[in-house]
């Protein structure tokens, strides 16, 4: 995947290389330059928890100039379902972020979406969870949802395994898992979380942190979804 000049410049701007002993790992927040209100509301949240973070500007779906070609799913009668252009832009943006972070040299890191909100005890929980992650995982979702008919299997007191765990709100990555994602998620034809479920998680040590370590402002209705309509905050006090 070739990186646009804007992303290459972002890597240079983020020098020097990250501290491998940073605790918790650096947080990369995927956001949109076209919607600055997202950064205005999310930055203070990270700062209030004392977290080390950077914004990464992804591709804006409505102006990216791409169109879905491959079906991301089939209905029972065989009708093709195509992903929304905003979903494709999100998947492309996520993979570009992973590539950029690897070029910076991070061994482990956290990627969050800009509507993610960590619990106030995030640092305390990270102290408890981090050793389990390093021992058992290549990649782990810090927030997820799943169907009731697909129960999770407990690994230890902090981690579980689950079939079809939806969501990309907050994911902890190792270098190996990020490299595998870049190689395996192609063609880009489906929402990012579905792509990871189908083409990444079965081929590495994947886990979910239980209970969730964060929530998101879109699922709880505070922010409107950007799929199919202009994304706007419902409340400026979110």
C-alpha positions in Angstrom: 0.0 0.0 0.0 1.5 3.3 -1.1 1.2 6.1 1.4 0.0 9.5 0.2 2.3 12.5 0.8 0.0 13.7 3.6 0.5 10.5 5.5 4.3 10.5 4.9 4.4 14.0 6.2 2.4 12.9 9.3 5.1 10.3 10.1 7.8 12.9 9.9 5.8 15.3 12.1 5.5 12.6 14.7 9.2 12.1 15.2 11.1 11.2 17.3 10.3 7.4 17.4 8.0 6.3 20.2 9.3 5.1 23.6 9.0 1.3 23.6 8.5 1.4 27.4 5.6 3.9 27.4 2.8 2.8 29.7 0.1 2.5 28.5 1.1 2.4 24.8 0.6 5.4 22.6 -3.0 5.9 21.4 -3.6 6.7 17.8 -7.1 8.2 17.2 -8.5 7.8 13.7 -10.5 10.9 12.8 -11.4 13.3 9.9 -9.8 16.6 9.2 -13.1 17.6 7.5 -14.9 17.4 10.8 -12.8 19.3 13.4 -15.5 19.2 16.0 -14.6 15.5 16.5 -11.0 16.4 17.6 -12.3 19.3 19.7 -14.4 17.0 21.8 -12.1 14.0 21.9 -8.8 15.5 22.7 -9.9 16.9 26.1 -11.2 13.4 27.0 -7.7 11.8 26.5 -6.0 14.7 28.2 -8.3 14.4 31.3 -7.1 10.8 31.7 -3.4 11.7 31.2 -3.1 9.5 28.0 -0.5 10.0 25.3 -2.3 10.3 22.0 -2.1 11.5 18.4 -4.8 12.2 15.8 -4.5 10.5 12.4 -6.6 12.0 9.6 -8.3 9.4 7.6 -9.9 9.5 4.1 -13.2 11.3 3.8 -15.7 8.9 2.2 -18.0 11.4 0.4 -15.1 13.0 -1.5 -12.7 10.1 -1.8 -14.0 9.1 -5.3 -14.3 5.3 -4.7 -17.2 3.0 -5.3 -17.9 -0.5 -3.9 -17.4 -3.3 -6.5 -17.3 -6.5 -4.6 -20.1 -7.7 -2.4 -19.4 -7.7 1.3 -22.3 -10.0 2.0 -25.1 -12.0 0.3 -28.8 -12.1 1.3 -30.6 -15.5 1.5 -31.9 -15.1 -2.0 -28.4 -14.3 -3.4 -28.7 -10.5 -3.7 -25.4 -8.8 -3.3 -24.9 -6.3 -0.5 -22.3 -3.6 -1.2 -20.6 -1.7 1.6 -21.3 2.1 1.9 -18.5 4.3 0.5 -17.9 5.7 4.1 -17.3 2.2 5.3 -14.8 1.5 2.6 -13.1 4.8 3.4 -12.9 3.8 7.1 -11.3 0.5 6.2 -8.7 2.1 3.9 -8.0 4.8 6.5 -7.5 2.1 9.2 -5.0 0.2 7.1 -3.1 3.4 6.2 -2.9 4.2 9.9 -1.5 0.8 10.7 1.1 1.1 7.9 2.1 4.6 9.1 2.5 3.5 12.7 4.7 0.5 11.7 6.9 2.8 9.7 7.4 4.8 12.9 8.6 1.7 14.7 5.9 1.1 17.4 6.0 -2.5 18.8 2.6 -2.2 20.5 0.0 0.5 20.3 -3.7 1.3 20.7 -5.9 2.5 17.8 -9.3 4.1 18.7 -12.0 5.8 16.7 -12.7 9.4 17.6 -16.0 8.6 19.3 -14.4 6.2 21.8 -14.6 7.1 25.5 -12.5 5.3 28.1 -13.7 4.7 31.6 -12.3 6.9 34.3 -10.4 3.9 35.7 -8.7 3.1 32.4 -5.1 3.4 33.7 -5.9 1.2 36.8 -7.5 -1.4 34.6 -4.6 -1.3 32.1 -2.2 -2.1 35.0 -4.2 -5.3 35.5 -4.9 -6.2 31.9 -1.6 -5.4 30.2 0.4 -8.5 31.4 -2.4 -10.8 30.2 -2.3 -9.1 26.8 1.4 -9.5 26.4 1.3 -13.2 27.4 -1.8 -14.3 25.4 -2.5 -11.9 22.5 -1.3 -10.5 19.2 -4.3 -8.2 19.0 -7.2 -7.5 21.4 -10.4 -5.5 21.3 -10.8 -3.3 24.3 -14.5 -2.8 23.3 -16.7 -5.1 21.3 -20.3 -6.4 20.9 -21.4 -9.9 19.7 -24.6 -11.9 19.1 -26.1 -13.8 22.0 -25.8 -17.1 20.2 -22.0 -16.7 20.0 -20.9 -16.8 23.6 -17.3 -16.0 24.6 -14.8 -18.4 26.1 -12.9 -17.2 29.0 -9.0 -17.2 28.8 -8.3 -15.7 32.3 -9.9 -13.1 34.5 -9.3 -10.3 32.0 -9.5 -11.9 28.6 -11.9 -14.0 26.5 -12.2 -15.4 23.0 -15.4 -14.7 21.0 -16.6 -15.7 17.5 -17.6 -12.6 15.5 -16.9 -9.8 17.9 -18.0 -6.6 16.2 -16.4 -3.2 16.6 -13.2 -1.2 16.0 -13.8 1.4 18.8 -10.5 0.5 20.6 -8.0 -2.2 19.6 -4.6 -3.0 21.1 -2.1 -4.0 18.5 1.3 -5.7 18.3 3.6 -5.1 15.3 3.0 -8.7 14.1 -0.8 -8.4 14.1 -0.7 -5.0 12.3 1.6 -6.4 9.6 -0.7 -9.4 9.1 -3.7 -7.1 8.8 -2.1 -5.0 6.1 -1.3 -8.2 4.1 -4.6 -10.0 4.6 -7.3 -7.4 4.3 -7.8 -7.3 0.6 -9.7 -6.7 -1.5 -11.1 -3.8 0.5 -14.8 -4.5 0.2 -16.4 -4.5 3.6 -16.6 -2.7 7.0 -13.3 -2.7 8.9 -14.5 -4.8 11.8 -16.0 -7.5 9.5 -12.7 -7.6 7.5 -10.8 -8.2 10.7 -13.2 -10.9 11.9 -13.0 -12.7 8.6 -9.4 -12.2 7.5 -7.3 -11.4 10.6 -8.5 -12.7 13.9 -8.7 -16.4 12.9 -5.0 -16.4 11.9 -3.5 -14.8 15.0 -3.9 -14.8 18.8 -6.9 -12.6 19.2 -8.9 -11.8 22.4 -11.5 -9.5 23.8 -11.0 -7.7 27.1 -13.9 -8.3 29.4 -15.7 -6.3 30.5 -15.3 -3.5 27.9 -12.7 -0.8 28.7 -14.5 1.9 26.7 -17.8 2.9 25.1 -18.6 4.9 22.0 -20.7 8.0 21.4 -22.3 6.8 18.2 -23.8 3.6 19.6 -25.3 5.4 22.6 -26.8 8.0 20.4 -24.7 11.1 21.4 -23.2 11.3 17.9 -25.0 10.5 14.7 -23.5 7.9 12.3 -21.6 9.2 9.3 -22.8 6.4 7.1 -25.2 7.7 4.5 -25.5 11.2 5.9 -23.4 14.1 7.1 -21.9 13.4 10.5 -22.8 15.9 13.2 -22.7 15.9 16.9 -26.1 15.7 18.6 -24.9 17.6 21.6 -22.0 20.0 21.8 -21.5 19.0 25.4 -20.7 15.3 24.6 
